[in-house]
Amino acid sequence: MLAIDRQRRILELLNGTGSLRTMETAADLGVTDETVRKDFEILEKRGELIRTHGGASRPERIRGELPFTERQAIRREDKQAIARLAASRIQANETIFLDASSTVLTLAEFLPDLPLTILTNALNVFTALADRPNLDLICTGGLFDPKSRSFIGLTAEKSLQRYNIHRMFFSGNGLHLERGASESNARQAAFKERVIANSEDVVFLADHSKLGQKAAFFFAEVADLSCLVTDKAADKEFIEKLQGRGVEVLQGE
């Protein structure tokens, strides 16, 4: 089977099921796992699918439906590059907010060894940083959302009102030049909108696949953003237009 026919068959299978496992797809096509992985990589570059840990999913399904652990594995190298670059903005004795996204959880791995106050609504972030002695770690509390493993709702929003947040690091499902940043979850969107209002440096972390995309609920305009940290594959024209609107852009290697 030619590569073009094999990739067409992969997309047919994907449209039928919404997600694929590498080993099962290889068996179905009668090829090696490595061949399927290369096909997945090619199709991802064309925007036809998104690679996941051990497989692939349709782009419109991926972030809203996969478990957090699966989302964390998507574009792991890109997230690490973004996280390293974002961490370089942090200075000693700042109050930092970290949201419940998988990209920001990766940032928690690269926090500098400085005295900081960390605010978060993310259980995973809180757990990851619990043993850091130089951090004052504060969790918002609130209504627990098991899907994102985070706290949301009125209690979470009100808990932030007393703080001046020096830097907010967050992500979302999309960043559109005209409509701004968006989320697939209404409560997550409302919560992030409140955090932005209390933050001085508003830093959006997003790999290239989120740029130009729109999800169901918008929570920030482009003018609300201080900085976008993205990866080297980000669309050059999108970056230039964003910079033209006064948003700083940092790209990981």
C-alpha positions as CSV (number, residue, x, y, z in Angstrom):
1,M,0.0,0.0,0.0
2,L,1.3,3.4,-1.0
3,A,1.8,6.0,1.7
4,I,-0.9,8.3,0.3
5,D,-3.4,5.4,0.4
6,R,-2.3,4.3,3.9
7,Q,-2.8,7.8,5.2
8,R,-6.2,8.1,3.6
9,R,-7.2,4.8,5.3
10,I,-5.9,6.2,8.7
11,L,-8.1,9.2,8.3
12,E,-11.1,7.0,7.4
13,L,-10.5,5.0,10.6
14,L,-10.1,8.1,12.6
15,N,-13.3,9.7,11.4
16,G,-15.1,6.5,12.3
17,T,-13.8,6.1,15.9
18,G,-12.5,9.6,16.9
19,S,-9.2,8.1,18.1
20,L,-6.7,5.4,17.2
21,R,-4.1,3.3,18.9
22,T,-0.8,2.9,17.1
23,M,-0.4,-0.9,17.5
24,E,-4.0,-1.6,16.5
25,T,-3.7,0.6,13.4
26,A,-0.5,-1.0,12.4
27,A,-2.1,-4.4,12.6
28,D,-5.1,-3.2,10.6
29,L,-2.9,-1.8,7.8
30,G,-0.4,-4.7,7.9
31,V,2.6,-2.4,8.5
32,T,5.0,-1.7,11.4
33,D,4.3,0.5,14.4
34,E,7.1,2.8,13.2
35,T,5.4,3.3,9.8
36,V,2.2,4.3,11.5
37,R,4.0,6.7,13.8
38,K,5.6,8.4,10.8
39,D,2.1,8.6,9.1
40,F,0.7,10.1,12.2
41,E,3.5,12.7,12.3
42,I,2.9,13.6,8.6
43,L,-0.9,13.9,9.2
44,E,-0.4,16.0,12.3
45,K,1.7,18.5,10.4
46,R,-1.1,18.8,7.9
47,G,-3.6,19.4,10.7
48,E,-5.5,16.2,10.1
49,L,-5.0,14.7,13.6
50,I,-3.2,15.2,16.9
51,R,-0.8,12.6,18.2
52,T,-1.4,11.3,21.7
53,H,0.5,8.9,23.9
54,G,0.2,5.6,22.0
55,G,-2.0,6.9,19.3
56,A,-3.8,9.8,17.7
57,S,-7.1,11.7,17.9
58,R,-9.2,14.1,15.8
59,P,-8.3,17.7,16.5
60,E,-11.8,18.8,17.5
61,R,-12.0,16.0,20.1
62,I,-8.7,16.0,21.7
63,R,-8.6,18.7,24.4
64,G,-12.1,18.5,25.5
65,E,-12.5,14.8,25.8
66,L,-9.2,13.1,26.6
67,P,-8.2,12.6,30.3
68,F,-5.7,15.0,31.7
69,T,-2.9,12.4,31.7
70,E,-3.4,11.9,27.9
71,R,-3.5,15.6,27.2
72,Q,-0.3,16.1,29.2
73,A,1.5,13.7,26.8
74,I,0.5,15.6,23.6
75,R,3.4,17.5,22.1
76,R,5.5,16.9,25.2
77,E,8.7,18.3,23.8
78,D,6.9,21.5,22.6
79,K,5.4,22.0,26.1
80,Q,8.8,21.6,27.7
81,A,10.4,24.2,25.4
82,I,7.5,26.5,26.1
83,A,7.7,25.9,29.9
84,R,11.5,26.6,30.0
85,L,11.0,29.9,28.2
86,A,8.1,31.0,30.4
87,A,10.0,30.1,33.6
88,S,12.7,32.6,32.6
89,R,10.3,35.5,33.2
90,I,9.9,34.7,36.9
91,Q,11.8,36.8,39.5
92,A,12.3,36.3,43.2
93,N,9.5,37.2,45.7
94,E,6.8,37.4,43.0
95,T,3.3,36.1,43.4
96,I,2.6,33.7,40.5
97,F,-0.7,32.2,39.4
98,L,-0.6,28.8,37.6
99,D,-3.7,27.4,36.0
100,A,-4.9,23.8,35.6
101,S,-3.7,23.3,32.0
102,S,-1.3,20.5,31.1
103,T,1.2,23.0,29.6
104,V,1.3,25.0,32.9
105,L,1.8,21.8,34.9
106,T,4.9,21.3,32.7
107,L,6.0,24.8,33.7
108,A,5.8,23.7,37.4
109,E,8.7,21.3,36.6
110,F,10.9,24.3,35.5
111,L,10.1,26.8,38.2
112,P,13.4,28.6,39.2
113,D,14.8,27.9,42.7
114,L,13.6,31.3,44.1
115,P,11.3,32.3,47.0
116,L,7.9,32.7,45.4
117,T,4.2,32.7,46.3
118,I,2.3,30.3,44.1
119,L,-1.4,30.6,43.7
120,T,-3.2,27.8,41.9
121,N,-6.6,26.2,41.4
122,A,-5.0,23.0,40.1
123,L,-4.7,20.0,42.3
124,N,-1.9,18.6,40.1
125,V,0.2,21.8,40.4
126,F,-0.4,21.9,44.1
127,T,0.8,18.3,44.5
128,A,3.8,18.7,42.2
129,L,5.1,21.7,44.2
130,A,4.1,20.5,47.7
131,D,7.7,19.6,48.7
132,R,9.4,22.9,47.5
133,P,10.5,24.6,50.7
134,N,11.1,28.0,49.1
135,L,7.5,28.4,48.0
136,D,4.5,29.7,49.8
137,L,1.8,27.5,48.1
138,I,-1.8,28.6,48.2
139,C,-4.7,26.7,46.7
140,T,-7.9,28.5,45.9
141,G,-10.3,25.8,47.0
142,G,-13.8,25.8,45.5
143,L,-15.9,23.4,43.5
144,F,-13.7,20.4,42.3
145,D,-13.9,19.6,38.6
146,P,-12.6,16.0,38.3
147,K,-12.1,16.2,34.6
148,S,-9.5,19.0,34.8
149,R,-8.5,18.1,38.4
150,S,-9.0,21.8,39.4
151,F,-11.2,24.0,41.6
152,I,-13.6,26.4,39.9
153,G,-16.7,28.4,40.8
154,L,-17.5,31.4,43.0
155,T,-15.4,30.3,45.9
156,A,-12.3,29.8,43.8
157,E,-12.9,33.2,42.1
158,K,-13.4,35.1,45.3
159,S,-10.3,33.6,47.0
160,L,-8.1,35.6,44.5
161,Q,-9.5,39.0,45.1
162,R,-7.1,39.8,48.0
163,Y,-4.0,39.1,45.9
164,N,-2.0,41.2,43.5
165,I,-0.7,38.7,41.0
166,H,2.6,39.6,39.4
167,R,2.5,37.0,36.7
168,M,-0.3,34.7,35.5
169,F,0.6,31.7,33.5
170,F,-2.3,29.9,31.8
171,S,-3.5,28.2,28.6
172,G,-6.7,27.5,26.8
173,N,-8.2,25.7,23.8
174,G,-7.6,28.5,21.3
175,L,-6.2,31.9,20.6
176,H,-7.8,33.9,17.8
177,L,-6.6,37.3,16.6
178,E,-10.1,38.8,16.5
179,R,-11.9,37.0,19.3
180,G,-9.0,36.3,21.8
181,A,-8.5,33.4,24.1
182,S,-11.1,30.7,24.6
183,E,-12.0,27.6,26.6
184,S,-14.4,24.7,26.0
185,N,-15.5,24.8,29.7
186,A,-17.7,27.8,30.7
187,R,-16.7,27.7,34.4
188,Q,-13.0,27.5,33.5
189,A,-13.4,30.5,31.2
190,A,-15.2,32.5,33.9
191,F,-12.5,31.7,36.4
192,K,-9.6,32.7,34.1
193,E,-11.3,36.0,33.3
194,R,-11.3,36.8,37.0
195,V,-7.7,35.9,37.4
196,I,-6.7,38.1,34.4
197,A,-8.4,41.1,36.1
198,N,-6.0,40.7,39.1
199,S,-2.8,40.1,37.2
200,E,-0.1,42.4,36.0
201,D,1.7,40.1,33.5
202,V,-0.7,37.9,31.6
203,V,1.2,35.1,29.9
204,F,-0.6,32.7,27.6
205,L,1.2,29.4,26.9
206,A,0.1,27.6,23.8
207,D,1.7,25.3,21.2
208,H,1.2,26.2,17.5
209,S,-1.9,24.0,17.1
210,K,-4.0,26.4,19.3
211,L,-3.2,29.5,17.4
212,G,-6.0,30.8,15.2
213,Q,-8.5,28.4,16.9
214,K,-11.8,29.2,18.7
215,A,-13.5,27.2,21.4
216,A,-16.9,27.7,22.9
217,F,-16.3,30.3,25.6
218,F,-14.1,33.4,25.2
219,F,-12.5,34.9,28.3
220,A,-9.8,37.3,27.2
221,E,-9.2,39.7,24.3
222,V,-5.9,39.9,22.6
223,A,-5.4,43.3,24.3
224,D,-5.6,41.6,27.7
225,L,-2.5,39.5,27.0
226,S,1.0,40.6,27.9
227,C,2.9,37.7,26.3
228,L,2.4,34.6,24.2
229,V,4.9,31.8,24.7
230,T,4.7,29.2,21.9
231,D,6.9,26.8,20.0
232,K,9.0,27.1,16.9
233,A,6.3,25.8,14.6
234,A,4.0,28.7,15.2
235,D,2.6,30.4,12.1
236,K,4.9,33.4,11.3
237,E,2.0,35.6,9.9
238,F,0.0,35.0,13.1
239,I,3.0,35.9,15.3
240,E,3.6,39.1,13.4
241,K,0.0,40.2,13.6
242,L,-0.1,39.5,17.3
243,Q,3.1,41.5,17.9
244,G,1.5,44.3,15.9
245,R,-1.2,44.4,18.5
246,G,1.4,45.0,21.3
247,V,1.7,41.4,22.5
248,E,5.2,40.1,23.2
249,V,5.9,36.8,21.6
250,L,8.5,34.2,22.8
251,Q,9.2,31.1,20.8
252,G,10.9,28.0,22.2
253,E,13.5,26.1,20.3
